[in-house]
Amino acid sequence: MLKNKNILVTGGSRGIGKAIKKSLECKGANCISPSRNELDISSLRSIEAFFASLDVELDGLVNNAGINIVNPVEAINDVDTEKMIKTNLIAPLKLIQYAVKGMRKKPSGRVVNISSIWGVRSKEHRSLYSLTKFGLNGITRALARELGPDNIMINSVAPGYVNTEMTNQNISSDTQKEIVETIPLGRFASPDEIAKLVLFLLSDDNTYITGQTIVIDGGFLA
């Protein structure tokens, strides 16, 4: 059940985040999906101001917003490193810190961190991205131990290749065809398929799954 629950979703304007937002609204949830002007997750001050103005206590949080800067190790610079860590790692942790204050009062809550298959294994030119996604999965495991006594469940969802605007921008059609041949199910996921898993983890139907990184990749890592 998700009806009337207050769920914060970051990065809800496109791709996976947009699908999660739409699915939550269809289930009757109060989906809070701020624009970047309302919540800039790269700014700790913006996160603090957003929660100061929030007039509801959250039942769920989806840390979906993130960035991916692809570079060989020699081309990695300090600006990109700081940007990636702030956005993909520090911001989710800070959002969780604020969100669980209200959840602990209930006590009940659900947190889903959108990770990646590149947080389970990695590949060339993904050192910064994997650094942050492996770290996000580590946060998930540690906080499952810490928040479990308050009935707050936290999990990571690690999508593989998903048919989104970003995928189409970053991967040529020819390369996509080559990748599809390595996926047992023979296609990329749709954003709606990722959203279905996220909604289950957020819902009351999830009564015992916490501290997990759940891969949803059509068998790619197999």
VEXLOKOL-928952 format. One record per atom (N, C-alpha, C): residue number from 1; x, z, y; residue in one letter. Coordinates in nm, 2 decimals. Layout:
# VEXLOKOL-928952
     k       c1       c3       c2   r
   NUM        X        Z        Y   a
...
***
This chain:
# VEXLOKOL-928952
     k       c1       c3       c2   r
     1     0.08     0.00    -0.12   m
     1     0.00     0.00     0.00   m
     1     0.09     0.00     0.13   m
     2     0.05    -0.09     0.22   l
     2     0.13    -0.10     0.34   l
     2     0.04    -0.09     0.46   l
     3    -0.09    -0.09     0.44   k
     3    -0.19    -0.09     0.55   k
     3    -0.17     0.02     0.65   k
     4    -0.16    -0.01     0.78   n
     4    -0.15     0.08     0.89   n
     4    -0.01     0.15     0.89   n
     5     0.08     0.11     0.81   k
     5     0.21     0.17     0.81   k
     5     0.30     0.11     0.92   k
     6     0.38     0.19     0.99   n
     6     0.46     0.14     1.10   n
     6     0.60     0.10     1.04   n
     7     0.63    -0.03     1.05   i
     7     0.75    -0.09     0.99   i
     7     0.83    -0.16     1.10   i
     8     0.95    -0.12     1.12   l
     8     1.04    -0.19     1.22   l
     8     1.12    -0.30     1.14   l
     9     1.11    -0.42     1.19   v
     9     1.19    -0.53     1.13   v
     9     1.28    -0.59     1.24   v
    10     1.41    -0.59     1.22   t
    10     1.49    -0.66     1.32   t
    10     1.51    -0.81     1.27   t
    11     1.54    -0.89     1.37   g
    11     1.56    -1.03     1.34   g
    11     1.44    -1.10     1.29   g
    12     1.32    -1.07     1.35   g
    12     1.20    -1.12     1.29   g
    12     1.15    -1.25     1.35   g
    13     1.23    -1.32     1.43   s
    13     1.19    -1.44     1.49   s
    13     1.20    -1.57     1.41   s
    14     1.29    -1.56     1.30   r
    14     1.30    -1.68     1.22   r
    14     1.35    -1.64     1.08   r
    15     1.35    -1.74     1.00   g
    15     1.40    -1.73     0.86   g
    15     1.34    -1.61     0.78   g
    16     1.43    -1.54     0.71   i
    16     1.38    -1.43     0.63   i
    16     1.30    -1.33     0.70   i
    17     1.35    -1.29     0.82   g
    17     1.28    -1.19     0.90   g
    17     1.15    -1.23     0.94   g
    18     1.13    -1.36     0.98   k
    18     1.00    -1.41     1.02   k
    18     0.90    -1.40     0.90   k
    19     0.95    -1.44     0.78   a
    19     0.87    -1.43     0.66   a
    19     0.83    -1.29     0.63   a
    20     0.92    -1.19     0.64   i
    20     0.89    -1.05     0.62   i
    20     0.78    -1.00     0.72   i
    21     0.80    -1.04     0.84   k
    21     0.70    -1.00     0.95   k
    21     0.56    -1.05     0.91   k
    22     0.55    -1.18     0.88   k
    22     0.43    -1.24     0.85   k
    22     0.36    -1.17     0.73   k
    23     0.44    -1.15     0.63   s
    23     0.39    -1.09     0.51   s
    23     0.34    -0.95     0.53   s
    24     0.41    -0.87     0.61   l
    24     0.37    -0.73     0.65   l
    24     0.24    -0.73     0.72   l
    25     0.22    -0.83     0.82   e
    25     0.10    -0.84     0.90   e
    25    -0.02    -0.87     0.81   e
    26     0.01    -0.96     0.71   c
    26    -0.10    -1.00     0.62   c
    26    -0.15    -0.88     0.53   c
    27    -0.06    -0.78     0.51   k
    27    -0.09    -0.67     0.43   k
    27    -0.15    -0.55     0.52   k
    28    -0.17    -0.58     0.65   g
    28    -0.23    -0.48     0.74   g
    28    -0.13    -0.38     0.79   g
    29     0.00    -0.40     0.78   a
    29     0.10    -0.31     0.84   a
    29     0.11    -0.33     0.99   a
    30     0.15    -0.23     1.06   n
    30     0.19    -0.24     1.20   n
    30     0.33    -0.28     1.21   n
    31     0.36    -0.41     1.21   c
    31     0.50    -0.46     1.21   c
    31     0.55    -0.47     1.35   c
    32     0.66    -0.39     1.37   i
    32     0.73    -0.38     1.50   i
    32     0.85    -0.47     1.49   i
    33     0.85    -0.58     1.56   s
    33     0.96    -0.68     1.56   s
    33     1.00    -0.72     1.70   s
    34     1.09    -0.63     1.76   p
    34     1.12    -0.66     1.90   p
    34     1.21    -0.78     1.92   p
    35     1.20    -0.84     2.04   s
    35     1.28    -0.95     2.08   s
    35     1.42    -0.89     2.11   s
    36     1.52    -0.98     2.13   r
    36     1.65    -0.93     2.17   r
    36     1.65    -0.86     2.30   r
    37     1.56    -0.91     2.39   n
    37     1.55    -0.84     2.52   n
    37     1.50    -0.70     2.51   n
    38     1.42    -0.67     2.41   e
    38     1.37    -0.54     2.38   e
    38     1.46    -0.45     2.30   e
    39     1.54    -0.52     2.21   l
    39     1.63    -0.44     2.13   l
    39     1.75    -0.53     2.10   l
    40     1.86    -0.50     2.16   d
    40     1.99    -0.57     2.14   d
    40     2.07    -0.48     2.04   d
    41     2.07    -0.52     1.91   i
    41     2.13    -0.44     1.81   i
    41     2.29    -0.43     1.83   i
    42     2.34    -0.52     1.91   s
    42     2.49    -0.51     1.93   s
    42     2.52    -0.40     2.03   s
    43     2.42    -0.34     2.09   s
    43     2.44    -0.24     2.20   s
    43     2.38    -0.11     2.15   s
    44     2.47    -0.01     2.14   l
    44     2.42     0.13     2.10   l
    44     2.33     0.18     2.21   l
    45     2.35     0.15     2.33   r
    45     2.27     0.20     2.44   r
    45     2.13     0.14     2.43   r
    46     2.12     0.01     2.39   s
    46     1.99    -0.06     2.38   s
    46     1.91     0.00     2.26   s
    47     1.98     0.04     2.15   i
    47     1.92     0.10     2.04   i
    47     1.86     0.24     2.08   i
    48     1.94     0.31     2.15   e
    48     1.89     0.44     2.20   e
    48     1.77     0.43     2.29   e
    49     1.78     0.34     2.38   a
    49     1.66     0.32     2.47   a
    49     1.54     0.27     2.40   a
    50     1.56     0.19     2.30   f
    50     1.44     0.14     2.23   f
    50     1.37     0.25     2.16   f
    51     1.44     0.34     2.09   f
    51     1.38     0.45     2.02   f
    51     1.32     0.55     2.11   f
    52     1.38     0.56     2.23   a
    52     1.33     0.66     2.33   a
    52     1.19     0.61     2.38   a
    53     1.17     0.48     2.37   s
    53     1.04     0.43     2.42   s
    53     0.94     0.40     2.31   s
    54     0.98     0.42     2.19   l
    54     0.89     0.40     2.07   l
    54     0.79     0.51     2.06   l
    55     0.67     0.48     2.06   d
    55     0.56     0.58     2.06   d
    55     0.50     0.61     1.92   d
    56     0.57     0.56     1.82   v
    56     0.52     0.59     1.68   v
    56     0.64     0.63     1.59   v
    57     0.60     0.70     1.49   e
    57     0.71     0.74     1.39   e
    57     0.71     0.63     1.28   e
    58     0.82     0.59     1.24   l
    58     0.83     0.48     1.14   l
    58     0.81     0.53     1.00   l
    59     0.74     0.44     0.93   d
    59     0.73     0.46     0.78   d
    59     0.83     0.37     0.71   d
    60     0.88     0.27     0.77   g
    60     0.97     0.18     0.71   g
    60     1.06     0.11     0.81   g
    61     1.18     0.07     0.76   l
    61     1.27     0.00     0.85   l
    61     1.34    -0.11     0.76   l
    62     1.34    -0.23     0.82   v
    62     1.41    -0.35     0.75   v
    62     1.52    -0.39     0.85   v
    63     1.64    -0.37     0.80   n
    63     1.76    -0.41     0.88   n
    63     1.79    -0.56     0.84   n
    64     1.73    -0.65     0.91   n
    64     1.75    -0.79     0.87   n
    64     1.84    -0.87     0.96   n
    65     1.85    -0.83     1.09   a
    65     1.93    -0.91     1.19   a
    65     2.08    -0.90     1.15   a
    66     2.14    -1.01     1.16   g
    66     2.29    -1.01     1.14   g
    66     2.35    -1.15     1.18   g
    67     2.48    -1.15     1.18   i
    67     2.55    -1.28     1.21   i
    67     2.65    -1.31     1.11   i
    68     2.70    -1.43     1.10   n
    68     2.80    -1.47     1.01   n
    68     2.90    -1.56     1.08   n
    69     3.02    -1.51     1.10   i
    69     3.12    -1.59     1.16   i
    69     3.22    -1.63     1.05   i
    70     3.23    -1.76     1.02   v
    70     3.31    -1.81     0.91   v
    70     3.44    -1.86     0.96   v
    71     3.55    -1.80     0.91   n
    71     3.69    -1.84     0.95   n
    71     3.79    -1.81     0.85   n
    72     3.89    -1.89     0.83   p
    72     4.01    -1.85     0.75   p
    72     4.08    -1.73     0.81   p
    73     4.15    -1.66     0.73   v
    73     4.20    -1.53     0.77   v
    73     4.29    -1.55     0.89   v
    74     4.37    -1.66     0.90   e
    74     4.46    -1.67     1.02   e
    74     4.38    -1.69     1.15   e
    75     4.26    -1.73     1.14   a
    75     4.18    -1.76     1.26   a
    75     4.10    -1.64     1.31   a
    76     4.09    -1.54     1.23   i
    76     4.01    -1.42     1.27   i
    76     4.07    -1.35     1.39   i
    77     3.99    -1.33     1.49   n
    77     4.04    -1.26     1.61   n
    77     3.96    -1.13     1.63   n
    78     4.02    -1.05     1.72   d
    78     3.96    -0.91     1.74   d
    78     3.82    -0.92     1.80   d
    79     3.79    -1.02     1.88   v
    79     3.65    -1.03     1.94   v
    79     3.55    -1.05     1.83   v
    80     3.58    -1.14     1.74   d
    80     3.49    -1.17     1.63   d
    80     3.47    -1.05     1.53   d
    81     3.58    -0.99     1.51   t
    81     3.58    -0.87     1.42   t
    81     3.49    -0.76     1.47   t
    82     3.51    -0.73     1.60   e
    82     3.43    -0.63     1.66   e
    82     3.28    -0.66     1.66   e
    83     3.25    -0.79     1.69   k
    83     3.12    -0.84     1.70   k
    83     3.05    -0.83     1.57   k
    84     3.12    -0.87     1.46   m
    84     3.06    -0.87     1.33   m
    84     3.03    -0.72     1.28   m
    85     3.13    -0.63     1.30   i
    85     3.11    -0.50     1.26   i
    85     3.00    -0.43     1.34   i
    86     3.00    -0.45     1.47   k
    86     2.89    -0.39     1.55   k
    86     2.75    -0.43     1.51   k
    87     2.74    -0.56     1.48   t
    87     2.61    -0.62     1.45   t
    87     2.56    -0.59     1.31   t
    88     2.65    -0.62     1.22   n
    88     2.61    -0.61     1.07   n
    88     2.63    -0.48     1.01   n
    89     2.71    -0.39     1.07   l
    89     2.74    -0.26     1.00   l
    89     2.70    -0.14     1.08   l
    90     2.75    -0.13     1.20   i
    90     2.72    -0.01     1.29   i
    90     2.58    -0.01     1.33   i
    91     2.52    -0.12     1.37   a
    91     2.38    -0.13     1.42   a
    91     2.28    -0.08     1.31   a
    92     2.29    -0.13     1.18   p
    92     2.20    -0.08     1.08   p
    92     2.21     0.07     1.06   p
    93     2.33     0.12     1.06   l
    93     2.35     0.26     1.04   l
    93     2.29     0.34     1.15   l
    94     2.30     0.29     1.28   k
    94     2.24     0.36     1.39   k
    94     2.09     0.36     1.39   k
    95     2.04     0.24     1.35   l
    95     1.89     0.23     1.33   l
    95     1.84     0.32     1.23   l
    96     1.91     0.33     1.12   i
    96     1.87     0.43     1.01   i
    96     1.87     0.57     1.07   i
    97     1.97     0.61     1.14   q
    97     1.98     0.74     1.19   q
    97     1.86     0.78     1.27   q
    98     1.82     0.69     1.36   y
    98     1.70     0.72     1.44   y
    98     1.57     0.71     1.36   y
    99     1.56     0.62     1.27   a
    99     1.44     0.60     1.19   a
    99     1.41     0.72     1.10   a
   100     1.51     0.77     1.04   v
   100     1.49     0.88     0.94   v
   100     1.45     1.01     1.00   v
   101     1.47     1.03     1.13   k
   101     1.42     1.15     1.20   k
   101     1.27     1.17     1.18   k
   102     1.20     1.07     1.20   g
   102     1.05     1.08     1.18   g
   102     1.01     1.08     1.03   g
   103     1.09     1.00     0.95   m
   103     1.06     1.00     0.81   m
   103     1.07     1.13     0.74   m
   104     1.17     1.21     0.79   r
   104     1.20     1.34     0.73   r
   104     1.09     1.44     0.76   r
   105     1.02     1.42     0.87   k
   105     0.91     1.51     0.90   k
   105     0.79     1.49     0.80   k
   106     0.77     1.37     0.74   k
   106     0.65     1.34     0.67   k
   106     0.64     1.43     0.54   k
   107     0.74     1.44     0.44   p
   107     0.86     1.36     0.43   p
   107     0.84     1.24     0.34   p
   108     0.87     1.12     0.40   s
   108     0.85     0.99     0.32   s
   108     0.90     0.88     0.40   s
   109     0.95     0.78     0.34   g
   109     1.00     0.66     0.41   g
   109     1.07     0.56     0.32   g
   110     1.08     0.44     0.37   r
   110     1.14     0.33     0.30   r
   110     1.24     0.25     0.39   r
   111     1.36     0.23     0.35   v
   111     1.45     0.15     0.43   v
   111     1.50     0.03     0.34   v
   112     1.50    -0.09     0.39   v
   112     1.56    -0.20     0.32   v
   112     1.66    -0.27     0.41   v
   113     1.78    -0.28     0.36   n
   113     1.89    -0.35     0.42   n
   113     1.91    -0.49     0.37   n
   114     1.90    -0.59     0.45   i
   114     1.92    -0.72     0.40   i
   114     2.07    -0.75     0.40   i
   115     2.12    -0.76     0.28   s
   115     2.26    -0.78     0.25   s
   115     2.28    -0.93     0.22   s
   116     2.36    -0.96     0.12   s
   116     2.39    -1.09     0.08   s
   116     2.46    -1.09    -0.05   s
   117     2.46    -1.21    -0.12   i
   117     2.54    -1.22    -0.24   i
   117     2.69    -1.21    -0.21   i
   118     2.72    -1.24    -0.08   w
   118     2.86    -1.22    -0.04   w
   118     2.90    -1.08    -0.01   w
   119     2.80    -0.98    -0.04   g
   119     2.83    -0.84    -0.04   g
   119     2.84    -0.79    -0.18   g
   120     2.83    -0.88    -0.28   v
   120     2.85    -0.85    -0.42   v
   120     2.97    -0.91    -0.47   v
   121     2.99    -1.04    -0.44   r
   121     3.12    -1.11    -0.46   r
   121     3.15    -1.18    -0.33   r
   122     3.26    -1.26    -0.33   s
   122     3.29    -1.32    -0.20   s
   122     3.35    -1.46    -0.23   s
   123     3.39    -1.53    -0.12   k
   123     3.45    -1.66    -0.13   k
   123     3.54    -1.68    -0.01   k
   124     3.61    -1.79    -0.01   e
   124     3.70    -1.82     0.10   e
   124     3.63    -1.82     0.24   e
   125     3.70    -1.77     0.34   h
   125     3.66    -1.77     0.48   h
   125     3.54    -1.68     0.50   h
   126     3.51    -1.59     0.41   r
   126     3.40    -1.49     0.43   r
   126     3.45    -1.35     0.44   r
   127     3.58    -1.33     0.47   s
   127     3.63    -1.19     0.47   s
   127     3.56    -1.10     0.56   s
   128     3.53    -1.14     0.69   l
   128     3.46    -1.06     0.78   l
   128     3.32    -1.03     0.74   l
   129     3.25    -1.14     0.69   y
   129     3.11    -1.12     0.65   y
   129     3.10    -1.03     0.53   y
   130     3.19    -1.05     0.43   s
   130     3.19    -0.96     0.31   s
   130     3.23    -0.82     0.35   s
   131     3.32    -0.80     0.44   l
   131     3.35    -0.67     0.49   l
   131     3.23    -0.59     0.53   l
   132     3.14    -0.66     0.61   t
   132     3.03    -0.59     0.66   t
   132     2.92    -0.57     0.56   t
   133     2.90    -0.67     0.47   k
   133     2.79    -0.66     0.37   k
   133     2.83    -0.57     0.25   k
   134     2.96    -0.57     0.21   f
   134     3.00    -0.47     0.12   f
   134     2.98    -0.33     0.18   f
   135     3.01    -0.31     0.31   g
   135     2.99    -0.19     0.37   g
   135     2.85    -0.14     0.38   g
   136     2.76    -0.24     0.41   l
   136     2.62    -0.21     0.42   l
   136     2.57    -0.16     0.28   l
   137     2.61    -0.22     0.17   n
   137     2.57    -0.18     0.04   n
   137     2.63    -0.04     0.01   n
   138     2.74    -0.01     0.07   g
   138     2.80     0.13     0.05   g
   138     2.71     0.23     0.13   g
   139     2.67     0.20     0.25   i
   139     2.58     0.28     0.32   i
   139     2.45     0.31     0.24   i
   140     2.40     0.20     0.18   t
   140     2.28     0.22     0.10   t
   140     2.29     0.32    -0.01   t
   141     2.40     0.31    -0.08   r
   141     2.43     0.40    -0.19   r
   141     2.44     0.54    -0.15   r
   142     2.52     0.56    -0.04   a
   142     2.55     0.70     0.01   a
   142     2.42     0.76     0.06   a
   143     2.34     0.69     0.13   l
   143     2.22     0.75     0.19   l
   143     2.11     0.77     0.09   l
   144     2.11     0.69    -0.02   a
   144     2.01     0.72    -0.12   a
   144     2.03     0.86    -0.18   a
   145     2.16     0.90    -0.19   r
   145     2.19     1.04    -0.23   r
   145     2.14     1.14    -0.13   r
   146     2.17     1.11     0.00   e
   146     2.14     1.20     0.10   e
   146     2.00     1.21     0.14   e
   147     1.92     1.10     0.13   l
   147     1.78     1.10     0.18   l
   147     1.68     1.12     0.07   l
   148     1.73     1.11    -0.06   g
   148     1.64     1.12    -0.17   g
   148     1.56     1.25    -0.17   g
   149     1.62     1.37    -0.14   p
   149     1.54     1.49    -0.14   p
   149     1.42     1.49    -0.04   p
   150     1.43     1.40     0.06   d
   150     1.32     1.39     0.16   d
   150     1.22     1.27     0.12   d
   151     1.23     1.22     0.00   n
   151     1.15     1.12    -0.05   n
   151     1.16     0.99     0.04   n
   152     1.28     0.97     0.09   i
   152     1.31     0.84     0.16   i
   152     1.40     0.76     0.07   i
   153     1.35     0.64     0.04   m
   153     1.41     0.55    -0.05   m
   153     1.48     0.43     0.03   m
   154     1.60     0.40    -0.01   i
   154     1.68     0.30     0.06   i
   154     1.74     0.21    -0.03   i
   155     1.73     0.08    -0.01   n
   155     1.78    -0.02    -0.10   n
   155     1.84    -0.14    -0.02   n
   156     1.93    -0.22    -0.08   s
   156     1.97    -0.34    -0.02   s
   156     1.92    -0.46    -0.10   s
   157     1.88    -0.56    -0.03   v
   157     1.84    -0.69    -0.10   v
   157     1.95    -0.79    -0.06   v
   158     2.00    -0.85    -0.17   a
   158     2.11    -0.95    -0.15   a
   158     2.06    -1.09    -0.19   a
   159     2.02    -1.17    -0.09   p
   159     1.97    -1.30    -0.12   p
   159     2.09    -1.39    -0.14   p
   160     2.06    -1.50    -0.22   g
   160     2.16    -1.60    -0.24   g
   160     2.13    -1.71    -0.13   g
   161     2.13    -1.83    -0.17   y
   161     2.10    -1.94    -0.08   y
   161     1.95    -1.95    -0.06   y
   162     1.92    -1.95     0.07   v
   162     1.78    -1.95     0.11   v
   162     1.75    -2.07     0.21   v
   163     1.64    -2.13     0.19   n
   163     1.61    -2.25     0.27   n
   163     1.56    -2.21     0.41   n
   164     1.65    -2.19     0.50   t
   164     1.62    -2.15     0.64   t
   164     1.68    -2.24     0.74   t
   165     1.65    -2.23     0.86   e
   165     1.71    -2.31     0.97   e
   165     1.86    -2.29     0.97   e
   166     1.90    -2.17     0.96   m
   166     2.04    -2.14     0.97   m
   166     2.12    -2.21     0.85   m
   167     2.06    -2.20     0.73   t
   167     2.12    -2.27     0.62   t
   167     2.14    -2.42     0.65   t
   168     2.03    -2.48     0.70   n
   168     2.04    -2.62     0.73   n
   168     2.13    -2.66     0.84   n
   169     2.15    -2.57     0.93   q
   169     2.25    -2.59     1.04   q
   169     2.39    -2.58     0.99   q
   170     2.42    -2.48     0.90   n
   170     2.55    -2.45     0.86   n
   170     2.60    -2.53     0.74   n
   171     2.51    -2.58     0.66   i
   171     2.55    -2.65     0.53   i
   171     2.49    -2.79     0.53   i
   172     2.57    -2.89     0.52   s
   172     2.53    -3.03     0.52   s
   172     2.44    -3.06     0.40   s
   173     2.36    -3.16     0.41   s
   173     2.26    -3.19     0.30   s
   173     2.34    -3.23     0.17   s
   174     2.45    -3.29     0.18   d
   174     2.53    -3.33     0.07   d
   174     2.59    -3.20     0.00   d
   175     2.64    -3.11     0.08   t
   175     2.69    -2.98     0.02   t
   175     2.58    -2.90    -0.04   t
   176     2.46    -2.90     0.02   q
   176     2.35    -2.83    -0.04   q
   176     2.31    -2.89    -0.18   q
   177     2.32    -3.02    -0.19   k
   177     2.29    -3.08    -0.32   k
   177     2.39    -3.03    -0.43   k
   178     2.52    -3.02    -0.39   e
   178     2.62    -2.97    -0.48   e
   178     2.60    -2.82    -0.52   e
   179     2.55    -2.74    -0.42   i
   179     2.53    -2.60    -0.45   i
   179     2.41    -2.59    -0.54   i
   180     2.30    -2.66    -0.52   v
   180     2.18    -2.66    -0.60   v
   180     2.22    -2.68    -0.75   v
   181     2.32    -2.76    -0.77   e
   181     2.36    -2.79    -0.91   e
   181     2.42    -2.67    -0.98   e
   182     2.46    -2.57    -0.90   t
   182     2.52    -2.45    -0.96   t
   182     2.42    -2.33    -0.97   t
   183     2.30    -2.36    -0.93   i
   183     2.20    -2.25    -0.93   i
   183     2.11    -2.28    -1.06   i
   184     2.10    -2.19    -1.15   p
   184     2.02    -2.21    -1.27   p
   184     1.88    -2.26    -1.25   p
   185     1.81    -2.20    -1.14   l
   185     1.67    -2.24    -1.12   l
   185     1.66    -2.38    -1.04   l
   186     1.78    -2.43    -1.00   g
   186     1.78    -2.57    -0.95   g
   186     1.73    -2.58    -0.81   g
   187     1.73    -2.48    -0.73   r
   187     1.68    -2.49    -0.59   r
   187     1.72    -2.37    -0.51   r
   188     1.71    -2.38    -0.38   f
   188     1.73    -2.26    -0.29   f
   188     1.60    -2.18    -0.29   f
   189     1.61    -2.05    -0.25   a
   189     1.49    -1.97    -0.24   a
   189     1.42    -2.00    -0.11   a
   190     1.29    -1.97    -0.11   s
   190     1.21    -1.98     0.01   s
   190     1.22    -1.84     0.08   s
   191     1.21    -1.83     0.21   p
   191     1.20    -1.70     0.28   p
   191     1.09    -1.61     0.22   p
   192     0.98    -1.68     0.19   d
   192     0.87    -1.60     0.14   d
   192     0.90    -1.52     0.01   d
   193     0.99    -1.58    -0.08   e
   193     1.03    -1.52    -0.20   e
   193     1.11    -1.39    -0.17   e
   194     1.19    -1.40    -0.07   i
   194     1.27    -1.28    -0.04   i
   194     1.18    -1.17     0.02   i
   195     1.08    -1.22     0.10   a
   195     0.99    -1.13     0.16   a
   195     0.91    -1.05     0.06   a
   196     0.87    -1.11    -0.05   k
   196     0.79    -1.05    -0.15   k
   196     0.87    -0.93    -0.21   k
   197     1.00    -0.95    -0.24   l
   197     1.08    -0.84    -0.29   l
   197     1.09    -0.73    -0.19   l
   198     1.11    -0.76    -0.06   v
   198     1.12    -0.66     0.04   v
   198     1.00    -0.58     0.06   v
   199     0.88    -0.65     0.05   l
   199     0.75    -0.58     0.07   l
   199     0.73    -0.48    -0.05   l
   200     0.77    -0.52    -0.17   f
   200     0.76    -0.43    -0.28   f
   200     0.84    -0.30    -0.26   f
   201     0.96    -0.32    -0.21   l
   201     1.05    -0.20    -0.19   l
   201     1.00    -0.11    -0.08   l
   202     0.93    -0.17     0.02   l
   202     0.87    -0.09     0.13   l
   202     0.74    -0.02     0.09   l
   203     0.68    -0.07    -0.01   s
   203     0.54    -0.02    -0.04   s
   203     0.54     0.11    -0.13   s
   204     0.42     0.16    -0.14   d
   204     0.41     0.28    -0.22   d
   204     0.42     0.25    -0.37   d
   205     0.41     0.12    -0.40   d
   205     0.43     0.08    -0.54   d
   205     0.58     0.11    -0.59   d
   206     0.67     0.11    -0.49   n
   206     0.81     0.15    -0.53   n
   206     0.82     0.30    -0.53   n
   207     0.82     0.36    -0.65   t
   207     0.82     0.50    -0.66   t
   207     0.95     0.56    -0.71   t
   208     1.04     0.47    -0.75   y
   208     1.16     0.53    -0.81   y
   208     1.29     0.44    -0.80   y
   209     1.28     0.34    -0.72   i
   209     1.40     0.25    -0.70   i
   209     1.46     0.29    -0.56   i
   210     1.59     0.34    -0.57   t
   210     1.66     0.37    -0.45   t
   210     1.81     0.36    -0.48   t
   211     1.89     0.33    -0.38   g
   211     2.03     0.32    -0.39   g
   211     2.08     0.20    -0.46   g
   212     2.00     0.10    -0.47   q
   212     2.03    -0.03    -0.54   q
   212     2.06    -0.14    -0.45   q
   213     2.14    -0.23    -0.49   t
   213     2.16    -0.36    -0.43   t
   213     2.10    -0.47    -0.53   t
   214     1.99    -0.52    -0.49   i
   214     1.91    -0.61    -0.57   i
   214     1.94    -0.75    -0.53   i
   215     2.00    -0.83    -0.63   v
   215     2.04    -0.97    -0.60   v
   215     1.92    -1.05    -0.63   v
   216     1.89    -1.15    -0.54   i
   216     1.78    -1.24    -0.56   i
   216     1.84    -1.38    -0.53   i
   217     1.89    -1.45    -0.63   d
   217     1.97    -1.57    -0.61   d
   217     1.94    -1.69    -0.70   d
   218     1.83    -1.68    -0.78   g
   218     1.80    -1.78    -0.87   g
   218     1.90    -1.80    -0.99   g
   219     1.98    -1.69    -1.01   g
   219     2.08    -1.69    -1.12   g
   219     2.21    -1.74    -1.08   g
   220     2.24    -1.76    -0.95   f
   220     2.36    -1.82    -0.90   f
   220     2.48    -1.73    -0.94   f
   221     2.48    -1.60    -0.93   l
   221     2.59    -1.52    -0.96   l
   221     2.61    -1.50    -1.11   l
   222     2.51    -1.54    -1.19   a
   222     2.52    -1.52    -1.33   a
   222     2.62    -1.62    -1.39   a
***
